[in-house]
Amino acid sequence: MERGTVCSRKNKKVFQSQKSLGACYGLASAILFGLTTPCIKWFWPEVDLLPVAGLLYGGAGIGLGFFELIFKVMRPEGAIPSETPIQPADRVLLVGIILTGGLLGPLLMLYGLQRTSALVGSLLLNLEAPLTVLLAVTLFREHLGIREIGATMCIFGGAGLLSYGPGVISAHGVGIISIIGACACWAIDNNLTQRLSLRNPLAVARVKGLSAGGFALGLAWLLNQNFPDAAAIGLLMGLGFVGYGVSVVLDIYALRLLGAAREAAFFATAPFIGAVAVVPLLGEHWTPKDYGAAAIMALGVGFLLQEHHRHMHTHPEMAHDHIHTHPDPHHEHEHEEDEFVGSHAHWHRHLPLHHDHAHVSDLHHRHEHKPY
């Protein structure tokens, strides 16, 4: 009994640490992305959309590649990598991520925004988060309890209220369908990226940034679109490194620790961050609607942080390669004394395990749950 109590306390601490760290990653990712958005408005309407998108993604890919190279050079010779590199078996997932998140999503969004009012476009783009949750729960076996669903709806509702404003609602049907399609592509991208979240987040984000940036810049050149001057190119690539590079890396860490559904809820706070940033950057001011939306979103985040999902569950036998540490109740394989210190990544096997502890729908916890 005493040993079981000690293990239970240890598991609770591990879960709380994982959930808190995942929440920090998700909110930090939303902050960086939200701060980038109002900065991009400085370039309208002098520069076309495609070159801007290409420079943002390209800056993300090049910047992350540079830091990845530095980390490799600094790693001692013969040292075991702390993250698992992208594997040949990951190519299908990676192609799906690039196609949906880096190519089809942005193209459908640009096509739709040209055929809808600004009001409709802003409202429809908030569909990415609920579509991500819908796919995560229905197709990718993630679980949200009633309380977590309510918290998620608070965040989504606040984001929708924040983006709503007085204006003329006029939109072409094709434009609406295009923006909904873009949100669906990004929802698929989020869930596929979660399946790759056990790989090196720097490498995944770098490949996505370089591929999407290269495609957008190539298409902009073929269409003879208007590119910015050299100074603006440097600024856009710097913004891309922060808002589309570092932000995506942090987002992948959040996907790893929390699952796609909870990550989508935390990342949905990005419009609120953007609303905060426009005050000093663009001289805009908050309205009572903005304060109300912020309060609703804060309530939802608070509920998510208080989540406690615990029950008896079974882990089937499996073998895979990802970062982990010891001691950890899910990673009890043995090593030679002093073989590994701290976090490390290698191929390892999980034996069948039946236990009871608090958890979220990370890649180790995709078991079935009873209907609500």
C-alpha positions as CSV (number, residue, x, y, z in Angstrom):
1,M,0.0,0.0,0.0
2,E,2.8,2.4,0.9
3,R,4.7,1.6,-2.3
4,G,1.5,2.2,-4.3
5,T,0.9,5.5,-2.6
6,V,4.5,6.6,-3.5
7,C,4.0,5.6,-7.1
8,S,0.7,7.4,-7.3
9,R,2.3,10.6,-6.0
10,K,5.2,10.2,-8.4
11,N,2.8,9.7,-11.4
12,K,0.7,12.7,-10.3
13,K,3.8,14.9,-10.2
14,V,4.9,13.6,-13.7
15,F,1.4,14.4,-15.1
16,Q,1.2,17.9,-13.6
17,S,4.7,18.7,-14.8
18,Q,3.9,17.4,-18.3
19,K,0.6,19.3,-18.5
20,S,2.0,22.5,-17.2
21,L,5.0,22.4,-19.5
22,G,2.7,21.6,-22.5
23,A,0.5,24.5,-21.6
24,C,3.5,26.8,-21.4
25,Y,4.7,25.6,-24.8
26,G,1.2,26.1,-26.3
27,L,0.7,29.6,-24.9
28,A,4.2,30.7,-25.8
29,S,3.6,29.5,-29.4
30,A,0.4,31.5,-29.5
31,I,2.2,34.6,-28.1
32,L,4.9,34.5,-30.8
33,F,2.4,33.9,-33.6
34,G,0.0,36.5,-32.3
35,L,2.7,39.1,-32.0
36,T,3.8,38.5,-35.6
37,T,0.4,39.0,-37.1
38,P,0.0,42.8,-36.5
39,C,3.6,43.3,-37.6
40,I,2.8,41.8,-41.0
41,K,0.1,44.5,-41.5
42,W,2.9,47.0,-42.0
43,F,3.5,45.6,-45.4
44,W,-0.1,45.9,-46.8
45,P,-1.0,46.8,-49.5
46,E,2.3,47.5,-51.1
47,V,3.3,43.8,-51.3
48,D,1.3,40.9,-52.6
49,L,0.2,38.1,-50.3
50,L,2.2,35.2,-51.9
51,P,5.7,36.8,-51.6
52,V,4.9,37.7,-48.0
53,A,3.8,34.1,-47.2
54,G,6.9,32.7,-48.9
55,L,9.3,35.0,-47.1
56,L,7.7,34.2,-43.7
57,Y,7.9,30.4,-44.3
58,G,11.3,30.7,-45.9
59,G,12.7,32.7,-43.0
60,A,11.4,30.1,-40.6
61,G,13.0,27.2,-42.5
62,I,16.4,28.9,-43.0
63,G,16.5,30.2,-39.4
64,L,15.7,26.8,-37.9
65,G,18.1,25.1,-40.2
66,F,20.9,27.4,-39.0
67,F,20.2,26.7,-35.3
68,E,19.9,23.0,-36.1
69,L,23.4,23.1,-37.6
70,I,24.8,24.9,-34.6
71,F,23.3,22.3,-32.2
72,K,24.9,19.5,-34.3
73,V,28.3,21.2,-34.3
74,M,28.2,21.8,-30.5
75,R,27.1,18.2,-29.7
76,P,30.1,16.1,-28.5
77,E,31.3,13.4,-30.9
78,G,29.7,10.1,-30.3
79,A,27.0,11.6,-28.0
80,I,23.5,10.1,-28.2
81,P,21.0,12.7,-29.7
82,S,18.5,14.0,-27.3
83,E,15.8,14.0,-30.0
84,T,14.9,11.4,-32.5
85,P,15.6,12.5,-36.1
86,I,13.0,12.2,-38.9
87,Q,12.8,8.5,-40.1
88,P,12.3,7.2,-43.6
89,A,8.9,5.8,-42.5
90,D,7.8,9.3,-41.7
91,R,7.9,10.5,-45.3
92,V,4.2,9.9,-45.9
93,L,3.2,11.9,-42.8
94,L,5.7,14.7,-43.7
95,V,4.4,15.0,-47.3
96,G,0.8,15.2,-45.8
97,I,1.9,18.0,-43.4
98,I,3.6,20.0,-46.2
99,L,0.7,19.5,-48.6
100,T,-2.1,20.4,-46.2
101,G,-0.4,23.0,-43.9
102,G,2.2,24.5,-46.2
103,L,0.6,24.5,-49.6
104,L,-3.1,23.8,-49.9
105,G,-4.0,25.7,-46.7
106,P,-2.4,29.0,-47.5
107,L,-3.5,28.9,-51.2
108,L,-7.2,28.2,-50.2
109,M,-7.0,30.9,-47.6
110,L,-5.6,33.5,-50.1
111,Y,-8.2,32.5,-52.7
112,G,-11.0,32.7,-50.2
113,L,-10.0,36.0,-48.7
114,Q,-10.0,37.6,-52.1
115,R,-13.7,36.6,-52.5
116,T,-15.1,37.3,-49.0
117,S,-15.5,40.4,-46.8
118,A,-12.9,41.0,-44.1
119,L,-15.6,40.2,-41.5
120,V,-16.5,36.8,-42.9
121,G,-12.9,35.9,-43.5
122,S,-11.9,36.6,-39.9
123,L,-14.8,34.7,-38.5
124,L,-14.3,31.7,-40.8
125,L,-10.6,31.4,-40.0
126,N,-11.5,30.6,-36.4
127,L,-12.8,27.3,-37.6
128,E,-9.3,25.8,-37.6
129,A,-9.3,25.2,-33.8
130,P,-12.7,23.4,-33.6
131,L,-12.0,21.4,-36.7
132,T,-8.7,20.3,-35.2
133,V,-10.5,19.2,-32.0
134,L,-13.2,17.4,-34.1
135,L,-10.6,15.4,-36.1
136,A,-8.5,14.7,-33.0
137,V,-11.5,13.3,-31.0
138,T,-13.2,11.4,-33.9
139,L,-10.4,10.1,-36.0
140,F,-7.2,10.2,-33.9
141,R,-8.6,8.7,-30.7
142,E,-8.0,11.7,-28.4
143,H,-10.3,12.2,-25.4
144,L,-11.9,15.3,-24.0
145,G,-14.2,15.2,-20.9
146,I,-17.3,17.4,-20.6
147,R,-15.4,20.0,-18.5
148,E,-12.6,20.1,-21.1
149,I,-15.1,20.5,-23.9
150,G,-16.7,23.4,-22.1
151,A,-13.3,25.0,-21.5
152,T,-12.4,24.6,-25.2
153,M,-15.7,26.1,-26.3
154,C,-15.0,29.1,-24.0
155,I,-11.7,29.7,-25.8
156,F,-13.2,29.3,-29.2
157,G,-16.1,31.5,-28.4
158,G,-13.7,34.2,-27.1
159,A,-11.7,34.0,-30.3
160,G,-14.8,34.3,-32.4
161,L,-16.0,37.3,-30.4
162,L,-12.6,38.9,-30.7
163,S,-12.6,38.7,-34.5
164,Y,-16.2,39.9,-34.9
165,G,-16.8,43.5,-35.7
166,P,-19.4,45.7,-37.4
167,G,-19.3,45.5,-41.2
168,V,-21.1,44.4,-44.3
169,I,-21.4,40.6,-44.5
170,S,-21.0,39.9,-48.2
171,A,-19.3,36.8,-49.4
172,H,-19.2,34.6,-52.5
173,G,-20.0,31.0,-51.9
174,V,-16.8,29.8,-53.4
175,G,-14.8,32.1,-51.1
176,I,-16.6,30.7,-48.0
177,I,-15.9,27.1,-49.1
178,S,-12.3,27.9,-49.8
179,I,-11.7,29.4,-46.3
180,I,-13.4,26.4,-44.7
181,G,-11.2,24.2,-46.8
182,A,-8.1,26.0,-45.6
183,C,-9.1,25.5,-42.0
184,A,-9.8,21.8,-42.7
185,C,-6.3,21.5,-44.2
186,W,-4.7,23.1,-41.2
187,A,-6.7,20.9,-38.9
188,I,-5.4,17.9,-40.7
189,D,-1.9,19.4,-40.6
190,N,-2.2,19.8,-36.8
191,N,-3.2,16.2,-36.2
192,L,-0.6,14.8,-38.6
193,T,2.1,16.9,-36.9
194,Q,1.0,15.5,-33.6
195,R,1.8,12.0,-35.0
196,L,5.3,13.3,-35.8
197,S,5.7,15.2,-32.5
198,L,8.0,12.5,-31.1
199,R,10.5,13.4,-33.8
200,N,12.9,16.4,-33.6
201,P,10.6,19.4,-33.6
202,L,13.4,21.6,-35.1
203,A,13.7,19.2,-38.1
204,V,10.0,18.9,-38.7
205,A,9.4,22.7,-38.6
206,R,12.5,23.3,-40.8
207,V,11.4,20.9,-43.5
208,K,7.8,22.4,-43.5
209,G,9.1,26.0,-43.6
210,L,11.6,25.4,-46.4
211,S,9.0,23.4,-48.5
212,A,6.2,25.9,-48.0
213,G,8.4,28.9,-48.5
214,G,10.0,27.6,-51.6
215,F,6.6,26.7,-53.1
216,A,5.1,30.1,-52.3
217,L,8.1,32.1,-53.6
218,G,8.2,30.1,-56.8
219,L,4.5,30.6,-57.5
220,A,4.8,34.3,-56.7
221,W,7.7,34.6,-59.2
222,L,5.7,32.7,-61.9
223,L,2.7,35.0,-61.4
224,N,5.0,38.0,-61.5
225,Q,3.8,39.3,-58.2
226,N,5.1,42.4,-56.4
227,F,8.1,41.6,-54.1
228,P,9.3,43.9,-51.3
229,D,12.6,45.7,-51.2
230,A,15.7,44.2,-49.6
231,A,15.1,45.7,-46.1
232,A,11.5,44.5,-46.0
233,I,12.6,41.0,-47.2
234,G,15.0,40.8,-44.2
235,L,12.4,42.0,-41.8
236,L,9.8,39.5,-43.1
237,M,12.2,36.6,-42.9
238,G,13.0,37.6,-39.3
239,L,9.3,37.8,-38.4
240,G,8.9,34.4,-40.1
241,F,11.7,32.8,-38.0
242,V,9.9,34.0,-34.8
243,G,6.2,33.6,-35.7
244,Y,6.4,30.7,-38.2
245,G,9.6,29.0,-37.0
246,V,10.1,29.2,-33.3
247,S,6.4,29.3,-32.8
248,V,5.9,26.1,-34.7
249,V,8.7,24.3,-32.8
250,L,7.0,25.3,-29.5
251,D,3.7,24.2,-30.9
252,I,5.1,20.7,-31.8
253,Y,6.3,20.4,-28.2
254,A,2.8,21.2,-27.0
255,L,1.3,18.7,-29.4
256,R,3.7,16.1,-28.0
257,L,2.8,16.7,-24.4
258,L,-0.9,17.5,-24.7
259,G,-2.3,16.1,-27.9
260,A,-3.8,18.0,-30.8
261,A,-7.2,18.8,-29.2
262,R,-5.8,20.6,-26.1
263,E,-3.0,22.2,-28.1
264,A,-5.6,23.7,-30.5
265,A,-7.4,25.3,-27.5
266,F,-4.3,26.9,-26.2
267,F,-3.2,28.1,-29.6
268,A,-6.7,29.6,-30.2
269,T,-5.6,32.4,-27.8
270,A,-3.4,33.8,-30.6
271,P,-6.0,36.4,-31.7
272,F,-6.1,37.7,-28.1
273,I,-2.3,38.1,-28.2
274,G,-2.6,39.9,-31.5
275,A,-5.3,42.2,-30.1
276,V,-3.0,43.1,-27.2
277,A,-0.1,43.8,-29.6
278,V,-2.0,46.2,-31.9
279,V,-2.3,48.8,-29.1
280,P,1.5,49.8,-29.0
281,L,2.3,48.6,-32.6
282,L,-0.6,50.1,-34.6
283,G,-2.1,52.6,-32.1
284,E,-5.5,50.8,-32.0
285,H,-7.6,50.6,-28.8
286,W,-9.5,48.0,-27.0
287,T,-13.3,48.0,-26.9
288,P,-15.7,46.5,-24.3
289,K,-16.1,43.5,-26.7
290,D,-12.4,42.9,-26.6
291,Y,-12.3,42.9,-22.7
292,G,-15.3,40.4,-22.7
293,A,-13.6,38.1,-25.2
294,A,-10.4,38.2,-23.2
295,A,-12.3,37.3,-20.0
296,I,-14.0,34.3,-21.7
297,M,-10.8,33.0,-23.1
298,A,-9.0,33.4,-19.8
299,L,-11.8,31.4,-18.1
300,G,-11.4,28.6,-20.6
301,V,-7.6,28.5,-20.2
302,G,-8.0,28.3,-16.4
303,F,-10.4,25.4,-16.7
304,L,-8.0,23.5,-19.0
305,L,-5.1,24.1,-16.5
306,Q,-7.3,22.6,-13.7
307,E,-8.0,19.4,-15.8
308,H,-7.7,16.1,-13.9
309,H,-8.4,13.0,-16.0
310,R,-7.6,9.8,-14.2
311,H,-8.7,6.1,-14.5
312,M,-7.4,2.6,-14.8
313,H,-6.0,2.0,-18.3
314,T,-3.9,-0.5,-20.3
315,H,-0.8,0.2,-22.4
316,P,-0.3,-2.5,-25.1
317,E,3.2,-3.8,-25.9
318,M,4.9,-1.5,-28.5
319,A,8.4,-0.4,-29.6
320,H,9.4,3.0,-30.9
321,D,12.1,5.7,-30.8
322,H,11.6,9.0,-29.0
323,I,13.0,11.3,-26.3
324,H,12.4,10.1,-22.7
325,T,14.0,10.1,-19.3
326,H,14.3,8.0,-16.2
327,P,12.7,7.3,-13.8
328,D,9.4,7.3,-15.7
329,P,6.6,4.7,-15.1
330,H,6.2,4.3,-18.8
331,H,9.9,3.8,-19.5
332,E,11.3,1.2,-17.2
333,H,13.7,-0.5,-19.6
334,E,17.2,-0.9,-18.2
335,H,20.5,0.7,-19.1
336,E,24.1,0.1,-18.1
337,E,25.1,2.2,-15.1
338,D,25.8,5.8,-16.2
339,E,25.0,4.9,-19.8
340,F,22.5,7.7,-20.2
341,V,22.1,10.8,-18.0
342,G,19.1,13.1,-18.4
343,S,16.8,13.1,-21.5
344,H,17.9,10.8,-24.3
345,A,16.4,9.2,-27.4
346,H,16.8,5.6,-28.7
347,W,14.8,2.6,-29.8
348,H,13.1,0.9,-26.9
349,R,10.2,-1.4,-26.1
350,H,7.2,-0.9,-23.9
351,L,5.9,-4.0,-22.1
352,P,2.2,-4.3,-21.5
353,L,1.2,-2.1,-18.5
354,H,-2.0,-1.8,-16.6
355,H,-2.1,1.1,-14.1
356,D,-4.0,4.1,-12.8
357,H,-2.8,7.7,-13.0
358,A,-3.7,11.1,-14.3
359,H,-2.9,11.6,-18.0
360,V,-3.9,13.5,-21.2
361,S,-4.1,12.1,-24.8
362,D,-0.5,12.1,-25.7
363,L,0.8,9.4,-28.0
364,H,1.2,7.0,-25.1
365,H,-2.5,7.4,-24.1
366,R,-4.8,6.7,-27.0
367,H,-7.0,4.1,-25.3
368,E,-10.8,3.9,-25.5
369,H,-13.1,5.8,-23.2
370,K,-16.7,5.3,-22.3
371,P,-19.2,7.5,-24.2
372,Y,-20.3,10.7,-22.4
